[in-house]
Amino acid sequence: MVKRTGPSTLELRDLITDLNKLASKQKVNLWKRIAEDLNKPTRTRREVNLYKINKYTKNNEIALIPGKVLSIGNLDKKITVAAYKFSNEAREKINKIGKAISIKELMRENPEGKKVRILG
């Protein structure tokens, strides 16, 4: 059996390292959980459509998706969506009403992880 090496993308490896450092520095388990989710194989990583994000979030909330956001559905709430990847259409739809940011940006803006909902 082949030994698992983890993500091969350098950008993703750096993000996982940064998440683990922030988790130990701030003592926030949220970042550790996201690092574990991103460390999974690509085929098991989460993919979430906009209609699910709209259904499970409240107005002015932060939704964190440790995977990819897809564009099926629409948003009718002003929310911030942070994810590892976005489809082009999903990013456009989110930015019309709310704000689409990367996980690194969320780490800079909200290192304590307050009012963040993990979806997927």
N, C-alpha and C positions, 0 to 999 in steps of 0.2 A: 504494500500500500504506500502511496506517495504521501509524504509529510506536507501538511497544510502550511503555506508560507504567508498567508494573509494577503491583503490587497496589493496588487502590483502597481497601481497608480501612485506615483510619488506624492501628488497633491493630496490624495486621500490618506496616505500614511502620515503625512505631516499634520493633517486635520485631526486624525485619531490621537496622535501624540499630544497636540495642543489641548484637545478635550480632556485627556487624562491628567495633564499638568494642571489645568484649571480646576478640575474636580478635586484634586488633592490640595491645591492652594486655597480654594474657597470653601472646601468641605461641603460640596454640593453633589449629591448622587445623580442628579439629572445628567450632568455632562458625562459621567462614567457610563451611564445607561446608553446614551447616544453613541459613545465610542464603541461599546460592545455591539450595538446594532449595525454600525457602519463596518465593523470588522467581519461581518458575515459575508458569505459568497454573494455575488451580484444577483444570481437568480433567486435568492431568498430575501433580498433586500425589499423594502416596502415600496409600493407604488400606490399613490392615493389620488383619486379624482377630485375635482373642485366641488362637486355636489356633496361629497362626504365631508369635506372641510367646512362647507357652509352649514351642513346639518349639525355637526358636533361642536361648533364654536359659538361663542357669544360676541357681541359687538365690542370692539377695541381690545380684543384678546390676541395673544401670540400663539400661532399654531406651528409646531415643530415637527417636520417630517424627516426622519433619518433614511431618506431614499429619494424617490423622484415624484414630482407633482405632475399629473396629467390633466388635460384640458376638458374633460367631459363634465358638463354642468356649468353653472354660473355662481357668482358670489353676489349676495345682496346685503352683506355686512362689511363695515370698515374694519378689517383685521390685517395683521401682519403675518405673513407666511414665510417661515424660514425652512429651507430644505437644502439637501446636498445638490440636487439637480432639478431643473424645471424644463418642461417642454416649452417651445417658443410661444405657442398659443396660450398656455397656462400663465406664463409670466405676463403677457399682454393683458389678459383678463383680470389678473390680480391687481396689476398696477393701475387699472382704470378706477378701481374703488379703494383698494387698500395699498399694501406695500409688499413686494416680494424681495427677500434678502437671503443671503447665504448664511450658513451656520456660523462661519467665521465672523460675519458682521454682527450676528446676534450675540456671540460670545463677547464682543467688544462693547456692545450697547447694554447688555444685561448679564454681567458676569455672575450675579447671584441666582439667576434663573427664576426670577419672580414672575408669576402670572403666565407661565408657559404651559401649554397643553400638547402632549405628544400624541400624534395621530398615526394610524396605519396598522 
